[in-house]
Structures are given as C-alpha cells and as structure tokens.
Amino acid sequence: MAITAAMVKELREVSGAGMMDAKKALVENDGNLESAMDWLRTKGLAKAAKKSGRTAAEGLVGVAVSGGVGVAVEVNSETDFVARNADFQSMVSGIANVATGVEDVDALLAADLGGKSVGDTVTDKIATIGENMSVRRMAKIEGDSVAAYVHNAVADGLGKIGVLVALKGTDNGIGKQIAMHVAATNPASLSEADLDEAVVAREKTILTDQARESGKPEQVIEKMIVGRMKKFFEEVTLLNQKFVIDPDVSVGKAAADAGVEVVGFVRLAVGEGIEKEEEDFAAEVAKTAGL
C-alpha cells in the first residue's frame, strides 16, 4: 500500500513520533493507522493513545439531579454562538430536567416540555435561530445520592463537560470533588472489572511486546508485565486513579475514608467522536449572520 504524506502527518499528530519513525511504522503495518500506533508504542516511540474522540461539534451538556437520579444530556448546535444564546441555554436546561423522568433519547424526544414534545421544541428552535440542532445523547445514573459537576459552565447545570457521580451512602461533599476529578482525568471505567476485555487484551499484548524488546528472560518479563498492567489500571480506572485533590490516596480510598462508595459515574463532553469540517472564524460569523 502506498504511504502518503497525509497518512504520515496523521500518525505523527496522534503519536508524537518523528516523521521517519511514523513512515516506517506505516510501511511495516501496510498503512493501518491503529496497528502502526501499536508498533510505535512497542518500540517505545509513542505514548499510549488516550482515545476520547475528537471534539468538533458545538453545543452544551446539561445536567440535572432529582433525588437519587442524575442525568446528563448533550444538545448540539452548529456554532458556539448558539451555545451562548440564552434561548438555547434555556431549552437545554429544560430538556435536562425532563430527562430525569425518561430512560433514553427516543423517550426524551417524545416527552412533554412546556406543552410540546422535546422533539418539536428543538424543531421550533431551529426555525427561530436558523441553525441545525439535535439532542444527540443522554446518560442516566442512580445511587443513594448523585453529585454533579459542570466544567466550563455557561449557566447553572450547563457547560462543555458534564459529570455525574453516584454514591452509596450519604454524600458529605466528596461526590463533587470526585466529579471534578472525573472531568479532569476522563477515566475509561469505574474499576478493572468494568474495562472492555478487548482493551485490556490489547494493552497486555503491547506491554508484552515492549518487555520482550528488552531481551530479558521470560520469567523477568512476566513480572514486568504484571507491574505494568497494574500501573495501566491505576491510570485508566476511576477507583484506582490517584485522587487529584489528594494524590497520596486513590479515589476509591478517598471515598471509603469519607464513608461512601462510588457505584458509577457519567462523563459527557460536547462533540466527542463527532468530526466537523474546519471553518474559519469569519465564515462562522457569516453563517450566524445569515450572509
């Protein structure tokens, strides 16, 4: 397969590797970006990829908590101008409050919001503001108590990142601190048991290949892998991560010391996984002005 300059550029951007290393990785892996990334990591030429999706779409995440139920809803718009619009913010806030009583996006779109369905409300807002919008996704969580945190907040319960943390036990303030931690670190799962088995297997394969590059005996390699997998779990699972408020303890230990147990979390960031054509600022202004 022919390796193009664009392919090399893309791999360099996601891996931080040099141009020649990136090109060699692609050649060795027939142009497959993911395999090339693994090859670079095996050779110690790239850091582990943190796959959180490219944030490109605009809009807001709204969070709402009612008793032991919390919900986060992502509502997208085409431009950030609309996300700063008071009418749009009011709509997203209303949608989030309605979402506490439904189970999925389809039910949410059919639910009543001020005498109209949520779906019709969004359609009317599109006609009023003149820009496409959509209720993209929602996530719901339950516990004895649920703490919420919104990062880059533009209004109460509205921002670019919305986090909910469900606790077993009475929250004494630790819930919001853990929610802030989740916003900052974006853990892949609550614990080792919740991690995708394919992700674990892939990481173990990469770490094994890395260890074997050292040329050390197999029994030494096995111990190296155990230690490196433990470190991996400490980096990507919430309960094992070092607590940003107190790095001397894990999140799980901090929760236990506060008399609670973290039973789940939700983190939604605007535009995760959505690709959008780049548009310069002048063009964005022109679109918003209807030019």
N, C-alpha and C positions, 0 to 999 in steps of 0.2 A: 504494500500500500504506500502511495506517495505521501510523504510527510510535508505538510505545508507550513509556511511561516505563521499562519493564523493558529494552527494546532500547537505549535511550539509556544507561541505567545500565551495561549490559554493555559497550558500546563505550567508555564513559569508563574503566571498570576496566582494559581491555586496552590502551588507547591513552594514558591520562593527559590526554586533551584536555578542554577545558571543556564544560559542558553544551550551550551553544548551538552550538558547533562540532561536537559529536558528533551533535546532532539534525540539523544541516544536512547533514552527511556521509551520514547515513542517508536523508534525503529525496532527496539527489542520486543515491543509488545504490539506490533502491527497496527499502530495508530490508536489503540484503545486507551482513552484518557484515564479511566479508572485503574486499569492494570499498570499503566505507566506510573501513576501516582504511587501505587503499591511498590513498584520496582524501585522508585526513588527512595521511598521510606526504608525499604530493605537495605539499601546501600547507605543509609544514613544521610541522604541528600535532601530530605524534606521532612517537615514536621507532620504529625498526624493531622489529617484533614478534619476540620470541625464542620460537619455538614449541617448547616442551619438554613440553607436555602438563600437565594439572592433576593434581598428586599428591593422591590422595584415599584410596586403599586402603592398608591396613596390611600388615605382614609384614616379611620380610627378604630381602636379596640375599646369597647365599652364593657365595664364590669359592674355586676350588681350582686348583692348578698341579701338573702332573706332567711333569717333563722340559720339553720344548718345547711342551707343550699346556696351555692355560689355559681355564677355563670359568667362566661366571657364571650363576647360576640365581636366578630370582625366585620365591619362595613366598609367597603372600598369605594373610592372615588377616583377620578382620573388625575386630579391635581391636588396639591397641598393647599391651594387657595380655598377649595371647597371644604377641606378638612378643618379649616379655620373659620368657616362660616357658621354663625350662631344657629341658623335654622338646621343645618346639617348636624351639628352637635346635639341639638335638642332631640332630633329624630333618633340618633344613635343611642342616646341616653334612654329614651322611651322604649326602643327595641330591646335594650339590655334588660330593663325591668320586666318587660313582658316575657322574656326568655326564661326567667326563673320558673315559669309555670309550664314549660313545654320540654320535650325531650330531644328534638332535632331541628335542623334548619327548615325542613318541609313543614313541620307543625308550626314553627315560628312564623313563616311567611303567611300561613293561614290564620294566625292568631289575631285577635282584635287589638287595635291600637287607636284609641280615640274615635271609635265608630267606623273605622275602616280596617281592612286586613293590613298586616305589615307589608305584604307584597304590594298592595295598591298604594300604600303610603309612600313607599320607595318610588313607585312609578310616577306618582304625582310630583314628588320632589325632583325627579329627573326632568320633568316638563317645566318645573318652576325655575330650577337652577341652570338647566341646559347642559348638563354633563352626566355621562353614564355613571351609575352606581349599582352596587349589588351587596346583598347580605351573603358573604362568602362562606362563613363557618361559625360554629359555636361549640363551646365545650362546657360541660356541667360537672360539678363536683359536690360531694356531700360529706359531712362529718359532724361531730358534736359541735364544732364551731368551724367557721371558714373565715380566713383572713384574706384581704385583698390589697394589692398594691398596683399603682399605675405609674409607669415611667414616662417621662416627657409629657406630663399631664397638661392638657389644654383647658380642662374643666374638671369638676368633681367626677371621678369614675371614668374619665375619658383620656386616652393617650395613645402613644405609639406601641407600647408594650403593656399588656395586662396580665397580671399573675394572681392566681388563687391558690391558697394552701389550706387543705382540710386537715383538721386535727382531731385526735381522740383525747378528750379531756378538756379542761377549762383553759382557754387562752388567757395568758396574763401579759400579752404584748409580744411574745416570742413569735407569734404567727406572722405578723407584718414584717419582722426582721428576716424571717426565713423567706417570705415572699420577695423581699428586696434582694436577698441572696440569689434566688432563682432568676430574677430579672437580669442580674449581673453575670451569672455563670451558665445559664441555659443548660441544665443537666439533661442527659439523654433519657434517664429513667429514675424512678424512686430508689430502687435497690438493684443488686445484681440479678435477683430473680425476675425482675421486670424487663431486663435488657433483651433485645432481639437476639435470638440464638445465632443468627447468621452474622450479626455484627461482632459477637464475641468470638465466633469461629474465625472470622476474617482477621481480627486483631491478633488472635493467638498464632495464626499462620504467619503473619508479618513479623511478629516478635520472635517466632521460632527461626525464621529465615535470617533475621538480623543477628540472633545469637550464634547461629552456625557460621555466619561470616567471620566470627571471631576466631574460629578454628579450635575452640576449646573442646575438651572431652564431653561426651554426651551427658554424663551424669551432672557435670557442671552446668551444661546448657539447660537441663531440666530445672535446676534450682533457679537459674537466671529467669526462665520463663515464668515460674511461679511468682517471683518477686515483681517482675514487670507487669504481669496481669493484675496483681494486687494494686499496683500504682495506677494502672488503667482504670480499675473500678473506682479508686479514690478520686479520679479526675472526672468521671462521667456520670456517677450515680449520686443523687442528692444526699442520701443519708450518710454516704462515706466521704463526701467532699469536706474540705476544711471550711469551717464557718467563716464567712467574710467579716463578721462582727468580732469574732474571737478565733483566729486561726490556730490556736492551740488545741481546739476541740473540733470534732466532726459535727455536722449538722444534726445527725442522729443523737449524739451525746448531748449537744446543747438543748435539744428538745426534751430529752429524758431528764436533764437537770432542772428544766422548767416545769416538769410534771406532766408533760404531754407526749403524744406520739404522732408523728407525721404519717397520715394514711394515704395522702395523694396530693398531687399538685397539677396545675394547668398553667401553661405559658403560651400566650398568643402574641405574635409580633406582626404588625401591619406588613402585608405584602410578602410574607415568607413563601418562597417557592414560585412566585409569580415573576415572569420575565416581561419587561415592557420596553418598547423601543425608546432609546435615549432621545431626549428632546431638549433643545437649549432653552434657556430662561425666557428669551424674547418670544419664542414660539409658544411657550406655556402661557405667557401673558396675553398673547394674541388670541389663543384658543379661549381663555377665560373671558376675554372681552368680546368674543364673537366675531373677531375680524377674519 
